[in-house]
């Protein structure tokens, strides 16, 4: 830190001011889903506060935090429940790389994005740099990952433009947060707590991504310029290019309605659709010229559809599609929009 109160990060040599960090959003999710009546409630929490309470016969009892002691236990818990917690299919644990390192957890999400998960064991672990190093290695060894997917009978096409690095820890320090803020790619930081009554709380620590040039981080050869991007950028405008004016207006109304549900909702444009998510996607929108397709991240048989407008993509026959979830809804006008939004709220409540 110099006399002007500016931090210089050793990784990128880019000044970071005290107010660089974005507002933190806290997202709740548990491995088991509970009825809040007579079970427990998740409170709207403020930074650094994670308190859960159980209601029993009109009495409120604060749940205590349980220390797993060994980080391997939380890794095993995530891997055994990866699809439920992160909507990611598990592929491998302690996956060996050619340079001697081991990727803690390797998976693939429902969009086809490769997923690297690293677990932070203590405050001194540089788990972010480690995850980036593994990502670089994976992009140089795509054939190994593709073979692993085939061996696991993964049928979805792999999206190499949107690989993900997820770090899991009980807490992060300022240098972790600053590093993620300035990197030119998105690193997902998840915090966890385990409470009494076997309650797992998973929260997203970071949301904002700042794009700057940090080419030196991945400079493989000083004599040969490496222009490969680790992640491709997508935006909403790209998806709206083919849409009619009516569909564009319909999308803007739907977007406003979705984001009004919760200030923590993230809009994340992908190659095939626009995702709206908390810790996991709850609705994915595909823009067509004369319509909008919405995919609701609710398992088959769980959606209450009084309007009969949702198509079950799993039953009676599985139908392949882009996006998460088992239900598809197609809308073309405002009347259908309002009906869709009622179903989206169900998916939001299911995934929050």
C-alpha positions as CSV (number, residue, x, y, z in Angstrom):
1,X,0.0,0.0,0.0
2,X,1.5,3.4,-0.9
3,X,1.0,6.8,0.7
4,X,-2.2,7.5,-1.4
5,X,-3.9,4.4,0.1
6,X,-3.7,2.4,-3.1
7,X,-3.2,-1.4,-3.0
8,X,-1.0,-2.9,-5.7
9,X,-1.9,-6.5,-6.4
10,X,1.2,-8.7,-6.9
11,X,-0.5,-10.8,-9.6
12,X,-1.3,-8.1,-12.1
13,X,0.4,-4.9,-10.8
14,X,-2.9,-3.1,-11.2
15,X,-3.8,-0.5,-8.5
16,X,-6.9,-1.4,-6.5
17,X,-8.6,1.3,-4.5
18,X,-10.5,0.6,-1.3
19,X,-13.9,1.1,-2.9
20,X,-13.2,-1.3,-5.8
21,X,-15.3,-4.1,-4.3
22,X,-18.9,-4.4,-5.5
23,X,-21.9,-4.7,-3.2
24,X,-22.0,-8.3,-2.0
25,X,-25.2,-10.4,-2.7
26,X,-26.0,-13.3,-0.5
27,X,-27.8,-16.3,-1.9
28,X,-29.2,-19.2,0.1
29,X,-29.5,-22.9,-0.9
30,X,-29.7,-26.1,1.0
31,X,-29.1,-29.8,-0.1
32,X,-32.5,-30.7,1.3
33,X,-35.5,-28.5,0.6
34,X,-37.6,-27.8,3.7
35,X,-41.1,-26.5,4.3
36,X,-40.5,-23.3,6.3
37,X,-43.5,-24.0,8.6
38,X,-42.2,-25.9,11.6
39,X,-38.8,-26.4,10.1
40,X,-36.4,-23.6,9.6
41,X,-36.3,-20.2,7.9
42,X,-33.5,-18.4,6.0
43,X,-33.3,-14.8,7.0
44,X,-32.4,-11.9,4.6
45,X,-28.8,-11.5,5.7
46,X,-26.4,-8.6,5.7
47,X,-22.7,-8.9,5.0
48,X,-20.8,-11.2,7.4
49,X,-24.0,-12.3,9.1
50,X,-25.3,-15.8,8.5
51,X,-27.9,-16.7,11.0
52,X,-30.5,-19.5,10.6
53,X,-33.4,-20.1,12.9
54,X,-35.7,-23.1,13.3
55,X,-39.3,-22.6,14.3
56,X,-40.7,-25.2,16.7
57,X,-44.1,-24.7,18.3
58,X,-44.0,-21.0,17.9
59,X,-40.5,-20.9,19.5
60,X,-37.5,-19.7,17.6
61,X,-34.2,-21.5,18.1
62,X,-30.9,-20.3,16.5
63,X,-29.0,-23.1,14.7
64,X,-25.4,-23.5,15.6
65,X,-22.6,-23.6,13.0
66,X,-20.8,-27.0,12.7
67,X,-17.1,-27.1,11.9
68,X,-16.3,-29.9,9.5
69,X,-12.6,-29.6,10.5
70,X,-11.3,-31.3,7.4
71,X,-11.8,-29.6,4.0
72,X,-12.0,-33.0,2.4
73,X,-15.3,-33.5,4.0
74,X,-16.9,-30.5,2.3
75,X,-15.4,-31.6,-1.0
76,X,-17.0,-35.0,-0.6
77,X,-20.3,-33.4,0.4
78,X,-20.3,-31.2,-2.7
79,X,-19.3,-34.0,-5.0
80,X,-22.0,-36.4,-3.7
81,X,-24.6,-33.7,-4.2
82,X,-23.2,-31.6,-7.1
83,X,-26.3,-31.8,-9.3
84,X,-28.5,-30.6,-6.4
85,X,-26.2,-27.8,-5.2
86,X,-24.8,-26.4,-8.4
87,X,-26.8,-28.1,-11.2
88,X,-23.5,-29.6,-12.4
89,X,-22.9,-33.2,-13.4
90,X,-19.9,-34.8,-11.5
91,X,-17.1,-36.2,-13.7
92,X,-14.0,-36.7,-11.5
93,X,-12.3,-36.0,-8.2
94,X,-8.6,-35.2,-7.8
95,X,-8.2,-35.3,-11.5
96,X,-4.5,-35.5,-12.4
97,X,-3.0,-33.0,-14.8
98,X,0.2,-33.5,-16.8
99,X,2.1,-30.9,-14.8
100,X,1.6,-32.8,-11.5
101,X,-1.4,-30.9,-10.0
102,X,-4.8,-32.3,-9.3
103,X,-8.1,-30.6,-10.0
104,X,-10.2,-31.0,-6.8
105,X,-13.5,-31.6,-8.6
106,X,-14.2,-31.7,-12.4
107,X,-17.8,-31.5,-13.8
108,X,-19.9,-30.2,-16.7
109,X,-23.0,-28.1,-16.3
110,X,-26.3,-28.3,-18.1
111,X,-25.1,-25.7,-20.7
112,X,-22.2,-27.9,-21.6
113,X,-19.6,-25.7,-19.9
114,X,-16.7,-27.5,-18.3
115,X,-16.6,-26.8,-14.5
116,X,-13.5,-26.7,-12.3
117,X,-14.1,-26.6,-8.6
118,X,-11.4,-25.9,-6.0
119,X,-11.8,-25.9,-2.3
120,X,-9.9,-23.4,-0.2
121,X,-8.3,-25.1,2.8
122,X,-7.0,-22.0,4.7
123,X,-6.6,-18.3,4.3
124,X,-3.1,-18.6,2.8
125,X,-4.2,-20.8,-0.1
126,X,-4.0,-19.1,-3.5
127,X,-6.9,-21.2,-4.8
128,X,-7.9,-18.6,-7.4
129,X,-4.5,-18.7,-9.2
130,X,-4.6,-22.5,-8.9
131,X,-8.0,-22.7,-10.5
132,X,-6.9,-20.4,-13.4
133,X,-3.8,-22.6,-13.9
134,X,-6.0,-25.7,-14.1
135,X,-8.3,-23.9,-16.5
136,X,-5.4,-23.1,-18.8
137,X,-4.3,-26.7,-18.7
138,X,-7.8,-28.0,-19.5
139,X,-8.2,-25.7,-22.5
140,X,-4.9,-27.2,-23.8
141,X,-6.2,-30.8,-23.2
142,X,-9.7,-30.7,-24.5
143,X,-9.5,-34.2,-25.9
144,X,-8.9,-35.6,-22.4
145,X,-12.1,-33.8,-21.1
146,X,-14.1,-34.9,-24.1
147,X,-13.1,-38.5,-23.5
148,X,-14.0,-38.3,-19.8
149,X,-17.4,-37.0,-20.8
150,X,-17.9,-39.9,-23.2
151,X,-16.9,-42.4,-20.5
152,X,-19.5,-40.9,-18.2
153,X,-22.2,-41.0,-21.0
154,X,-22.5,-37.2,-21.1
155,X,-24.4,-36.5,-24.3
156,X,-24.5,-32.7,-24.3
157,X,-22.2,-30.7,-26.6
158,X,-19.3,-29.2,-24.8
159,X,-19.2,-25.4,-24.8
160,X,-15.6,-24.4,-24.7
161,X,-16.4,-20.7,-25.0
162,X,-17.8,-20.6,-21.4
163,X,-15.7,-22.7,-19.0
164,X,-16.3,-22.1,-15.3
165,X,-14.0,-21.9,-12.3
166,X,-15.7,-22.2,-9.0
167,X,-13.9,-21.7,-5.6
168,X,-15.6,-23.0,-2.4
169,X,-14.5,-21.8,1.0
170,X,-15.9,-20.8,4.4
171,X,-14.6,-17.3,3.9
172,X,-12.4,-15.1,1.6
173,X,-10.0,-12.3,2.3
174,X,-9.8,-8.9,0.6
175,X,-7.0,-10.0,-1.7
176,X,-9.2,-12.9,-3.0
177,X,-12.1,-10.5,-3.7
178,X,-9.8,-7.9,-5.3
179,X,-8.2,-10.5,-7.5
180,X,-11.5,-11.8,-8.8
181,X,-12.7,-8.2,-9.4
182,X,-9.9,-7.3,-11.8
183,X,-9.5,-10.6,-13.7
184,X,-10.7,-10.5,-17.3
185,X,-12.7,-13.7,-16.8
186,X,-15.4,-14.7,-14.3
187,X,-14.4,-16.6,-11.2
188,X,-17.3,-17.8,-9.0
189,X,-16.6,-17.6,-5.3
190,X,-19.0,-19.6,-3.1
191,X,-19.1,-19.5,0.7
192,X,-20.6,-22.3,2.8
193,X,-21.7,-22.9,6.3
194,X,-23.1,-26.1,7.9
195,X,-25.6,-25.8,10.7
196,X,-27.2,-28.0,13.2
197,X,-30.1,-30.2,11.8
198,X,-27.9,-30.9,8.8
199,X,-28.5,-27.6,7.1
200,X,-26.1,-26.5,4.4
201,X,-26.0,-22.9,3.4
202,X,-24.3,-21.9,0.2
203,X,-23.8,-18.2,-0.7
204,X,-22.4,-16.4,-3.7
205,X,-19.6,-14.0,-2.6
206,X,-19.0,-12.1,-5.8
207,X,-21.3,-11.0,-8.7
208,X,-19.6,-8.2,-10.6
209,X,-17.1,-8.8,-13.3
210,X,-14.7,-6.0,-14.4
211,X,-13.0,-6.5,-17.8
212,X,-9.4,-5.2,-18.1
213,X,-6.3,-6.3,-19.8
214,X,-4.2,-8.7,-17.8
215,X,-2.4,-10.5,-20.7
216,X,0.8,-11.0,-18.7
217,X,-1.0,-13.5,-16.5
218,X,-1.4,-16.0,-19.3
219,X,1.7,-15.1,-21.4
220,X,3.0,-18.5,-22.4
221,X,5.8,-17.3,-24.7
222,X,7.3,-13.8,-24.8
223,X,8.3,-14.3,-28.4
224,X,4.9,-15.4,-29.5
225,X,1.8,-13.4,-28.7
226,X,-1.0,-15.6,-27.3
227,X,-4.4,-14.1,-28.3
228,X,-6.6,-17.0,-27.1
229,X,-9.5,-16.0,-24.8
230,X,-10.4,-18.2,-21.9
231,X,-14.0,-17.2,-22.0
232,X,-16.1,-15.7,-24.8
233,X,-18.2,-12.6,-24.0
234,X,-21.9,-12.6,-24.9
235,X,-24.5,-9.9,-24.5
236,X,-28.2,-9.4,-24.6
237,X,-28.0,-7.3,-27.8
238,X,-26.6,-10.3,-29.7
239,X,-29.7,-12.3,-28.8
240,X,-32.1,-9.5,-29.8
241,X,-30.7,-9.0,-33.3
242,X,-33.1,-11.5,-34.9
243,X,-36.1,-10.4,-32.8
244,X,-39.0,-8.4,-34.1
245,X,-39.9,-5.1,-32.4
246,X,-42.8,-6.8,-30.7
247,X,-40.6,-9.6,-29.3
248,X,-38.0,-7.0,-28.2
249,X,-40.6,-5.1,-26.2
250,X,-41.9,-8.4,-24.8
251,X,-38.4,-9.3,-23.7
252,X,-37.8,-6.0,-22.0
253,X,-41.1,-6.3,-20.0
254,X,-40.2,-9.9,-19.0
255,X,-36.7,-8.9,-18.0
256,X,-38.0,-6.1,-15.8
257,X,-40.5,-8.5,-14.1
258,X,-37.8,-11.2,-13.5
259,X,-35.2,-8.9,-12.1
260,X,-37.8,-7.3,-9.8
261,X,-38.1,-10.6,-7.9
262,X,-34.8,-10.2,-6.1
263,X,-31.9,-7.7,-6.3
264,X,-29.5,-10.6,-6.2
265,X,-30.7,-12.0,-9.5
266,X,-27.9,-12.2,-12.1
267,X,-28.5,-11.8,-15.9
268,X,-26.0,-13.9,-17.7
269,X,-26.1,-14.1,-21.5
270,X,-24.8,-17.4,-22.9
271,X,-24.3,-18.5,-26.5
272,X,-27.7,-20.0,-27.0
273,X,-29.9,-18.2,-24.4
274,X,-30.0,-15.6,-21.6
275,X,-29.9,-17.0,-18.1
276,X,-31.4,-15.6,-15.0
277,X,-29.9,-17.1,-11.9
278,X,-29.2,-17.0,-8.2
279,X,-26.6,-19.7,-7.4
280,X,-28.1,-21.7,-10.3
281,X,-30.2,-20.8,-13.2
282,X,-34.0,-20.6,-12.6
283,X,-35.1,-19.5,-16.1
284,X,-33.3,-19.4,-19.4
285,X,-34.7,-17.4,-22.3
286,X,-34.1,-18.1,-26.0
287,X,-35.0,-15.2,-28.3
288,X,-36.7,-16.0,-31.6
289,X,-37.9,-13.7,-34.4
290,X,-41.6,-13.9,-33.4
291,X,-41.5,-15.6,-30.0
292,X,-39.6,-16.2,-26.7
293,X,-38.8,-19.6,-25.4
294,X,-38.5,-20.0,-21.7
295,X,-36.9,-23.0,-20.0
296,X,-37.9,-23.4,-16.3
297,X,-35.4,-25.1,-14.0
298,X,-37.9,-27.4,-12.3
299,X,-37.9,-31.2,-12.4
300,X,-40.5,-33.0,-14.4
301,X,-43.7,-33.4,-12.4
302,X,-43.0,-30.6,-9.9
303,X,-44.5,-27.6,-11.8
304,X,-48.0,-26.4,-11.0
305,X,-49.2,-25.2,-14.4
306,X,-52.9,-24.2,-14.2
307,X,-52.7,-22.6,-17.7
308,X,-51.4,-25.7,-19.4
309,X,-48.9,-23.7,-21.3
310,X,-45.7,-25.6,-20.3
311,X,-44.3,-28.5,-22.3
312,X,-42.7,-31.3,-20.3
313,X,-39.3,-32.0,-22.0
314,X,-38.8,-35.2,-20.0
315,X,-42.1,-37.0,-20.1
316,X,-43.5,-39.0,-21.8
317,X,-40.4,-38.7,-24.0
318,X,-37.2,-36.9,-23.4
319,X,-36.6,-34.0,-25.8
320,X,-33.2,-32.4,-26.1
321,X,-32.9,-28.6,-25.7
322,X,-30.6,-25.8,-24.7
323,X,-31.1,-24.4,-21.2
324,X,-31.8,-25.8,-17.8
325,X,-34.8,-27.5,-16.5
326,X,-37.5,-29.9,-17.7
327,X,-40.2,-27.4,-18.9
328,X,-40.5,-25.2,-22.0
329,X,-42.9,-22.3,-22.5
330,X,-43.3,-20.3,-25.7
331,X,-44.9,-16.9,-25.6
332,X,-45.8,-14.3,-28.3
333,X,-47.9,-11.7,-26.5
334,X,-48.5,-9.9,-23.2
335,X,-51.3,-12.2,-22.1
336,X,-49.0,-15.2,-22.4
337,X,-46.2,-13.2,-20.7
338,X,-48.2,-12.7,-17.5
339,X,-49.0,-16.5,-17.4
340,X,-45.3,-17.3,-18.0
341,X,-44.2,-15.0,-15.2
342,X,-46.4,-16.9,-12.7
343,X,-44.5,-20.1,-13.6
344,X,-41.1,-18.3,-13.5
345,X,-41.9,-17.3,-9.9
346,X,-42.3,-21.0,-9.1
347,X,-38.9,-21.8,-10.5
348,X,-37.4,-18.8,-8.7
349,X,-38.8,-20.0,-5.4
350,X,-37.6,-23.6,-6.1
351,X,-34.1,-22.5,-6.8
352,X,-33.5,-19.8,-4.3
